Amino acid sequence: MRHFLKILVRHTVIFTSLLLFVTVIVYVMSHFVELHPDAYRDGLLSIVYVYPFVLLANGVYALFVWQRRGKRSASQESFLSWYRARGAFANVAIVFTLITLVNSVMMLAGLDAPKEGLLTYQHMLVRLAIVTAAIAVSMINDVMRQLKAFSTSFRFDAAARREALNAILHRPVEASAKSFTVLTFLICCGAIIVSPWRGIAGGAPFYSALLILYGVLLVVFVCIRPGVTMR
């Protein structure tokens, strides 16, 4: 029970911090560009809607890790081994990509209202921040160890480079999710940076572009796997 209370406290702090962060970001942006009248509401709701699912997933993971009664089943051990072996960045990328693809389909199908203008890109960065914070909490020891190792040498070691190459060659879903996450982050940051000087469009075309982007990346990484040839 103590472990779950610690997780609850951590996520409460993160959730509150994200709400404050989004509020400040929207407030600052409102001094430079004209925002949607519901920018504050949409920004905060983007956290309220997504975070319960993140909290639930983290709680299930904690249940697997800290199960006290009996030995963990083979399926639990397999899940934990897979989750830890992927690393924090891969897990963030996979979760972010999955949520983004599902949400994009919902936007295009009319199940959710597409975000317009600059809010489109702000909303995407907020989602990435939520997922990153949640994964970091669930893998805090691994994250701290990796950051410490990287800050000491300021470079990735040979094992990390081999793992990255292995993901590209043998795990196309993971590789495409990583690439999709990085590209989406850069696109959103670029759109926000240039927004004071030119109009930024969002809406349905942006979500269609995201689906196409991931589809192209997935096909590329599938095709470059060893033994896969194009005819």
N, C-alpha and C positions, 0 to 999 in steps of 0.2 A: 504494500500500500504506500509506503514511503516513496518508492520509486515513482509511482504514478502521481503522487502529490508534487514531487519535484518537476515532473514533466508538465503538469498543469500550471505550476507557477511560472516555469520558463515560457510556456506558450502564452500565458496571460501577459507577461511582460513584452514578448515579441508582438503580440496582437495589438496591444496598446501603443507600442512604439510605431508600428506600421500605420495605425490610424493617425497619429500625430505627424508622422513623416509625410503622408499623403496630403494632409491638411496644409502643412507648411509649403509643400511643393506647389499645390494648386494656388495658394495665396500668392506666392512669389511669381508664378507664371502669369497670374492675372494682372500684374503690373507691367507686363511686357506685351502680351497678346490678349485679344478678346476671346474669352473662353465661353463654352456652352453654359447657359444659365443653370443647368443642373450639374455642373462640373464637380462641385463638392459632393453632392449626393452620389453620383456615379462612381467617383473615386473611392468613397468609403464603402459603398455597396460591393465594389469589386473585391474588397477584403472580406466583408461579411459573408459573401456567397461562397468564396473559395476556401477560406480558412477552416471551417468545420470539417471539410473533407480531409484537409491536411492533418488536422488534429486527430481525426478518427484513424487515418492510416498510421500516424505515429504511435497512437495508442495500441493498435494491433501489433505493430512491430515491437513495442515495449513488452507486450504480453508474451510474445515469443521469446524475447531475450531474457526476461526476468521471471519466467515461469518457475515456481519453486517446487511444485509437486511433481515428482516423477521425472523421468528423462524426456527430453524433447523428441518428438517423432522424427522419422526420416525426412518427411516433407518440410517440417519446421527447420531442421538443420540445413536442408537443401536451400530453402529460401534465405536463411541468414547468410549462408556461405555465398550465395549469388549476390545478395545485397551488398555485403562487405567487399566482395571481390570487384564489383563495378567501380567503387569509389564515389566520393561525394559529387564530383562534377558530372559523371555519367548519370547518377540517380536524379540530380537536378534537371539535367537535359531531358531525360526520358519522361519524367513527370510533367515538366513544363510543356514539352512537345505534345504529349497526350492530351493535356487539358486544353491547349491552344487549338489543336486540330478538332477536338469535339466541339469546343465553343465556336470555332469558325463555321463548322457545319450548321450549328444551331442558329448562328447569325444569318447565314444564307437561306436557311429553311424557314425563317420567320419565327423561330421559337424564342429568339432573343432579339432585342433592338440593337442593330449595329452602332458602335460608337462612331462619332463623326469628328473630323478635324483633328486638332492636336490631342484631344482627349483619347483618341484611338491609341496613340503611341505611349502616352502616359499610363493608360490602363494596362498595356502590355508589360511595361517595366515594373509596375506595381505587382502584377501577377508573378513575374520572375523573382522579385524581391521576397514575396511570400513563400514561394516554393523553396528558394535558396535558404531562407531562415529556418524553415521546417526541417529540411534535410540536414542542415548544419547542426540543429539540436539533436536529431536522432543519431548523428554520426560525429558527435562533438570530439571524441577522443581521436578518431581517425583524422578529422579536419585539423585539429591542433598539431598532431604529429606531422602531417604533411606540410603545414605552414611553417613549422619549426625547421624541418629539413630543408625546405625551399629557401627560407630566410638565411639559413646558415651558409648555403652554397650558391644562392642566387641562380640556381639552374636546376633542371630536372635531371636526375641520374639516369644511367643507362637502362635500368629496369623500367623506369617510367616511360622512357622513349620506346622501349620494346612493347610495353603494354599499349601505348597509343597506336603503334603500327599494327599490332595484333588486332585491335578493335577495328581499324580501317579495313584490314584484309579479311577478317573472319566474322565480324559482328556488324553487318550493315545497318541494322536498326539502331544500334547504339551510336555508330559513327554518324549516321544521318541525323539523329537527334542532337548530338553535340554540335554539328555544323549548323543545323537549323537554329538552335538556341543562340549561338554566337552571332550568326547573321541577323537574326531578328533583333538582338540587343543592339547591334551596330546600326541597323536601319532606324530603329526607334530613337536612339541617341542622335543620329544625324538629322532626323526630322525635327526633333526638338531644338537642336542647335540652330538650324537654318530658319525656323519658324518666324523669328522676328522680321526677316527680310522677304519672305515669300509665303504665299498661302499653302497650307499643308492639307491635303485631302486624306480622308480616311474612308470609313464606311465599307460597304459591301465589296468594292474592288480590292481593298487591302486584304480582307479575309480570303477572298478568292486567290489572291497572289500568294498568301501564306500556304494554302493547300497545294498550289502548283509548285511552290518552292520546295516543300518537303517531298512531294512526289518525285521531282527531278533529282533531289539529293539521294533519295532511297534507291532510285534506279541506277544512279551513278555508282554508288557503293556496292550494290549487288553485282553490277557488271565488272567491277575491278577485282572481285574475289578471285583467288587462284582457282584455275580450272573452269572459269566462266568465260566463254568466248561469244563474241557477237557475230551473227551470221547475216 
